């Protein structure tokens, strides 16, 4: 796994986290006794976390898992539903009041416009 932080021109941060299978990793591998008897599933993926405002972010997760075994479609469907359920739990855990988030996003956009254009905010936009 590796990660990189990027700072956008407007100062917002983006974190990119990449995961690749161990067989693609050229560094040190730690040996665990008995590991050769186990199936060696692998995963690869990327997570992108973008700062939208001070207290909000966008999170994109793309991940592929190769279990190195064949599973019936019914079992795969159960596993997929579990993964989607985990994503929903995380989303609910960090959900905030929609009006508060909307206000923060509007204020952040107004700051970007003011910074780029040098245009002062109206009284309505400042309130």
N, C-alpha and C positions, 0 to 999 in steps of 0.2 A: 504494500500500500504506500502511496506517496501523495503529497498534497502541495498545493501552490496557492498563495494569496495574491490576488491582483487588486489594484486600486483603479477604479474607473476615473475618467476625466472629471466627473462631478464629485469625486471623493468617496463614493460608496465602494464598499469592499465586496469582492466575490472570492469564494473559496472553492477550489476544484480538488476533489479527492478521487484518485484513481486506484483501482484494485486490479491486479492481474494474477493469474495462476502461479503458484510457486515454481513450477517447472520453467517459467519464463524469467524468473528472478535469478540474476547472476551472483547475488551476494551469498552470505553464509547461511547454510541450512542446518537447523538443529535436528539431530537424530533422536527419535523416541523409540525405545525398545518395543518391538512387536508391531510397529507401524506398517511394515511391509505386508502384513496379513490383512490390512484394512483396505477397503475401496478408497480410492483417492479422488474424491469429488473435487471439482475446481469451480471457481467463480471469477468473473471479471465484471467490471462495472465502473461507473462514474457517478459521483454525487456532485451537484453544483448548488452551492448555497449563495444566493445573491442578497445583499442588503438592499431593502426597498426604502425603509425609513429607519430611524434609530431603534424602533422596537418591533419591526416586521421584516420578514425575509421571504424569498421564494426558495423552495427546495425542490430540485429535480433529481430523481433517482432512476438510473437505468442500470439494471443488473441482470446478468445471465448466469445461470448455475447449470453445470453439467454434473449430474450425479454419477455418471459412468455406469449406470444400470438402467434397465427398462422398467418402467412402472406403468401399470394400467391407467388409462385415461381418468377413471374415477378417482384414483389416488392422487394423480396430478391435480385434478380440479380441487380436491380438498386442500392440498398444499398451497395452491395459488390463492384460494379464498383466505387461508390463514395469513399469508403474506399481505394481502390487501387489508385484512382486518388489523394487522399491526400498524400499517400506514394510517388507517383511520383513527386508531387509538392515539397515535402521535399527533395527528391533526387536531383531535378533540382536546388533548392535553394542553396544547399551546394556543387554542382558539381564544380570541379576544373579542370584545364587543365590536361589532361591525362598524358602528358609527364612529367609534374612537379610532379605529384603523383607517377608515375613510378620511377622517379629518387629518390624521398624520400624513397620509399619502398626498392629499391636496396641498397641505403645507409644504411638504418636501418638494413637490412639483413646482410650487410657487417660488421656493428658494432657488431651484435650478434655473428657472426662467429668469429670475432677477439676477442671478450670478452670471448667466450667459449673455443676457441682453442689456444689463445695466438699467433695466426699467424698474422704477419704484413700484411697490405694491400699492393697490388701492386700499382705502380704509376697510372695505368689505373683505378683501383678501387677508388683511392683517388680523381681523377679528376672529 
